[in-house]
Amino acid sequence: MSGAPACQLYLVTPPAFEPAAFASVLRTALDAGPVASLQIRLKPASDDEIRRAVETLQPIAQAYGVAVILNDRPDLARALGCDGVHVGAEDGPYEEARRIVGREAIVGVTCKDSRHLAMEAAEAGADYVAFGAFFPTRTKENTTPADIDVVRWWAEMMQTPCVAIGGITPDNAQPLIEAGADFLAVAGGVWNWPEGPADAVRRFTKLTGK
């Protein structure tokens, strides 16, 4: 994910979905414009539910050249051949995730609004750091509000890519793009967009200039 130009779209699955039904929705979104990554995020879910979701969605995403990132579970990410894993503050340390998935896999780290945590993660070798939530979101409970200034500061100071997350839609994304976010992580802003996921992806594509 590093070294890519401009700002890119990083899709996050809804918090709950039926894989076979969601597969067609995902294809519609991926047909509409370029997407860098898909994070498969199911909370709470059994190992079998996560496995079924990955086995259904991963071939679709990878056929479009989209990296598949599994939330929380480096063990399953490695076992299922995902491109990487995303870990939060409650999911165990970066170093443990890296040890499990290996040097070649992507490891991203949630840093909320903490510059200190982000710098620690980057120095440890994280492939990206994620800041947010920047806007109110229904996708995730107990979010920490973040100020867009943290993205601007990071873009000016650091080489490690940053992901902006939290309530992002085509209507409010422009300031984050201008601040220097490398990726926009979007869930409801695509899947729940009034004109449909394809229209949302097209709008994001126009905004990011991809």
Secondary structure, DSSP 8 states (H G I E B T S, - for coil): -TT--S-EEEEE--SS--HHHHHHHHHHHHHHS---EEEE--SS--HHHHHHHHHHHHHHHHHTT-EEEEES-HHHHHHTT-SEEEE-TTS--HHHHHHHH-SSSEEEEEEET-HHHHHHHHHHT-SEEEE---S--SSSSS-----THHHHHHHHH--S-EEEESS--TTT-HHHHHHT-SEEEESHHHHT-TT-HHHHHHHHHHHHT-
